[in-house]
Amino acid sequence: MSEPILSARDIVAGYVRGLPIVHGVSVDVAPGEIVTIVGPNGAGKSTLLKAIAGLVVFESGTVTFAGRDVSGHPAHEMVKSGVGFVPQTGNIFTNLSIQENLIVGAHTVSRADLRLRLQRAYEHFPVLAERRASAGRVLSGGQRQMLAVARALMTDPKAIMLDEPTAGLSPKVVADVFADLRRLTELNVAVLMVEQNAKAAIRISNRAYVLTEGRNYIAGTPDELLNDPAIAEAFLGGRRAAKASGAA
Amino acid sequence: MIGQAIADGILTGAIIALGAIGISLSLQILRFANFGHGDILTLGAYSALTFTAVATAGVPIGPVSFGWQFLVAILIAAIVAGSAAILIDAIVYNRLRSRNAHRLTMIFASFGVALVLRNLVLLIWGPDVHYYSRELQIAVEILPNVRVMPDQIVVLGLTFAVVIFFYLVLRLTRIGMAMRAMAESPTLAGICGVEIRKMIRIAWFIAGALAAMAGTFLGLTVQLRPEMGFNLLLAVFAAAILGGSGSLFGAVIGGLLVGLAENLSVLVVPAGYKTAMPFLLLMLVLYIRPYGLFGTPERH
């Protein structure tokens, strides 16, 4: 792994001060790398992303981005620093048109750059260009996810965090979303995501972290994690192992 | 008779609509029912009075009762009331918000703000009735048996100009889009880089400025009294809820309907029941559409 651009160290965070959900988690992401965080429900995966994004109570730890300390910065400052975030639910404005969603996504972008960014977004996601005047609420699940990613990319982030980007999507659309994320890494964007769809996500990742009960459990490359039967059994659905033992 | 009632209803309704836009904004962006809004309206009206007391309302232009000085007075009133709204937010509501106060706490605080403002107006300007201008106006017959004052026509024109301007700002400017985005989801707006506190200040300024305009228009077409805003408040709330809280278009239509309901009702029921009519209408509408005429059901 090259020098990380986004680095979180010993993060303690939660929704209520004094009642943390994340107890000292550390993660790193380097430019052009996809890093996935997996783990059982309640492991604090989403809370960790929200803590970095400046959306929950940040109790202690440090977040550095491109060499700058951005620990506990509010959401609108994180965006300005260059960290984009796509939440799991409510990640588009349903009452705004697609174009308006993208313009609000580019709130920190200068007027001169806005036109170019819109043009680029429509080139990347032609489906959005066709429906630019439609309200967000009429989009399908996959299109919403596409718009949410396109919206987060409007600021030209150097790192993007996604909270379960494939939740509730059909397998075909899941593959499209993952392909879009891979394309981002070609632009040297650092991608940090949380996924329930753990195996598929780890396969397209450079590295993955497993969290349990708000703590780092193990980290490794896709090969290391997918080929470890204990990890597969405990955290990755373990279907293959279960099937094998069932057949025997 | 009906024609006159409709004309009066539209004129009253336009003023109520201006107030309802502010209520609608605070419901959507600030997320509480602001009972201090009526007294911001009064403060605006009296700020204009201070200006006209010094500079006069000006030499009447044509048939209206005021000159260009009064237009400056409206502008000053809008700035004073808008700034006062921001100041009140900094002193009262922002403190409550930062302590995660319950919505009801905010509502009760706004009652307190209302009382303070009303008494402040009473203290500074006294309990007497005031007028911007003592010029006599002759009503003009715009349709057979429908007479309106020239001032009322100007007020109606100005109201619609302001509403259209505000609509265009919300639709076409980046600030307007950010405000609409924040109304839907403050969290997501923050993730997009929208600074929530700045947007809240802008929302307060707009609500205060529009209330001041409603106040000066009410003062111009009726009179100025310290309780003028408070007395209008329930009709303003009825309009905002009727239209569907959070919908600009709804607030305007709600305002007009409330104005019409009040004025048309006197044709069939004693005038004493006039102020109850908007609420009867409100109950009827909410029975059929609980989220108002132009509102959308709230999702949880």
Chai-1 contact restraints between the chains, C-beta under 6 A:
chainA,res_idxA,chainB,res_idxB,connection_type,confidence,min_distance_angstrom,max_distance_angstrom,comment,restraint_id
A,A75,B,G190,contact,1.0,0.0,6.0,A-B,restraint_1
A,A75,B,I191,contact,1.0,0.0,6.0,A-B,restraint_2
A,H76,B,G190,contact,1.0,0.0,6.0,A-B,restraint_3
A,H76,B,G193,contact,1.0,0.0,6.0,A-B,restraint_4
A,H76,B,E195,contact,1.0,0.0,6.0,A-B,restraint_5
A,V79,B,G193,contact,1.0,0.0,6.0,A-B,restraint_6
A,F85,B,I191,contact,1.0,0.0,6.0,A-B,restraint_7
A,G90,B,S185,contact,1.0,0.0,6.0,A-B,restraint_8
A,F93,B,A181,contact,1.0,0.0,6.0,A-B,restraint_9
A,F93,B,E184,contact,1.0,0.0,6.0,A-B,restraint_10
A,N95,B,E184,contact,1.0,0.0,6.0,A-B,restraint_11
A,E100,B,M177,contact,1.0,0.0,6.0,A-B,restraint_12
A,I103,B,M177,contact,1.0,0.0,6.0,A-B,restraint_13
A,V104,B,M177,contact,1.0,0.0,6.0,A-B,restraint_14
A,V104,B,A178,contact,1.0,0.0,6.0,A-B,restraint_15
A,V104,B,A181,contact,1.0,0.0,6.0,A-B,restraint_16
A,V104,B,C192,contact,1.0,0.0,6.0,A-B,restraint_17
A,G105,B,C192,contact,1.0,0.0,6.0,A-B,restraint_18
A,H107,B,A178,contact,1.0,0.0,6.0,A-B,restraint_19
A,H107,B,C192,contact,1.0,0.0,6.0,A-B,restraint_20
A,H107,B,G193,contact,1.0,0.0,6.0,A-B,restraint_21
A,H107,B,V194,contact,1.0,0.0,6.0,A-B,restraint_22
A,T108,B,G193,contact,1.0,0.0,6.0,A-B,restraint_23
